[in-house]
Amino acid sequence: MVAPAQAKPIEVKVFIAAMLKLGKIQGDKAANFKFCMTLILCTVRLFKVAGAQNPVYCNDNGVCGGCLVWEKFGSSSILQAILLNDKF
């Protein structure tokens, strides 16, 4: 489910930037972002961000996270797209 557009940006207190995701975010092989999703984010809203390959997940406590790509330069441009997005 994709969250509707908001007038007020989400106040992000913590952003979990994972570098590895195997398969799907939920339901198959374990990986570091799946671990964060299971233990920390639990109930989340999903946000698609232009310039990011994977969506950003945020819970109601201001904890957000996303799975970046393995390459250093790719991950830095994706993180910049997330940081400059007006949803956060």
BELQUIKA-V91202 format. One record per helix or strand. SS is the DSSP state (2 for helix, 1 for strand). FROM is the first residue (numbers start at 1). TO is the last residue. Records with the same first field share a line. If there is no record, write none. Layout:
SS: FROM-TO ; FROM-TO
//
This chain:
1: 2-2 ; 14-18 ; 45-47 ; 56-58 ; 63-67
2: 32-41 ; 72-83
//
